[in-house]
Amino acid sequence: MAPDLTPGADGSVPIKLLHDRVLVHVDAADGERRSGGGIVIPATAAVGKRLVWASAVAIGPLVRAVEVGDLVLFEPEERAEVEVRGLAYVLLRERDIHAVAADRVAEDETGLYL
């Protein structure tokens, strides 16, 4: 019998990751966006390298700067996708995360994994 991997109320997934791995769920769809001035930018518009924000749903035991529920910024080209119970997730190494956004990160801290 397969284990129940249904996400919890906080979005976390009951999975044990190894080493420095971080499992994230990308909240925004890869569709059209709006600029700061309200202009709609279609998904087909050519854009340079664009980093993506995602929510951390599970972390490995060696992860130091990320906690479950944090928003993390990463390069979408360097990712491994996995599907768990019909939901798509991205598996990253902590070193591939560029920034962490969380309430616990003070204004004078960078939140970066250096």
TAMODA-V802860 format. One record per pair of residues at least 4 apart in sequence whose C-alpha atoms are under 7 Angstrom apart, sorted by the first residue. I is the first residue (numbers start at 1). GAP is how many residues later the second one is. Records with the same first field share a line. If there is no record, write none. Layout:
I=GAP ; GAP
//
This chain:
5=8 ; 9 ; 80
6=7 ; 79
7=4 ; 5 ; 6 ; 7
8=4 ; 5
11=46
12=45 ; 46 ; 56
13=44 ; 45
15=43
16=44
17=4 ; 42 ; 43
18=42 ; 43
19=41 ; 42 ; 43
20=40 ; 41 ; 42 ; 43 ; 73 ; 74
21=38 ; 39 ; 70 ; 71 ; 72 ; 73
22=34 ; 36 ; 37 ; 38 ; 69 ; 70 ; 71 ; 72
23=33 ; 34 ; 35 ; 36 ; 66 ; 67 ; 68 ; 69
24=30 ; 31 ; 32 ; 33 ; 65 ; 66 ; 67
25=29 ; 30 ; 31 ; 32 ; 63 ; 64 ; 65
26=27 ; 28 ; 29
27=27
30=13
31=11 ; 12
32=8 ; 9 ; 10 ; 11
33=7 ; 8 ; 9
34=4 ; 5 ; 6 ; 7
35=4 ; 5 ; 6
41=4
51=22 ; 23 ; 24 ; 25
52=21 ; 22 ; 23 ; 24
53=18 ; 19 ; 20 ; 21
54=17 ; 18 ; 19
55=14 ; 15 ; 16 ; 17
56=11 ; 12 ; 13 ; 14 ; 15 ; 16
57=11 ; 12
58=10
59=4 ; 8 ; 9
63=31
65=48
66=4 ; 34
70=30 ; 31 ; 32
71=29 ; 30 ; 31
72=25 ; 27 ; 28 ; 29
73=24 ; 25 ; 26 ; 27
74=22 ; 23 ; 24
79=11 ; 12 ; 13
80=10 ; 11
81=7 ; 8 ; 9 ; 10
82=6 ; 7 ; 8
83=4 ; 5 ; 6
84=4
92=4
95=18
98=14 ; 15
99=12 ; 13 ; 14
100=11 ; 12
101=4
105=4 ; 6
//
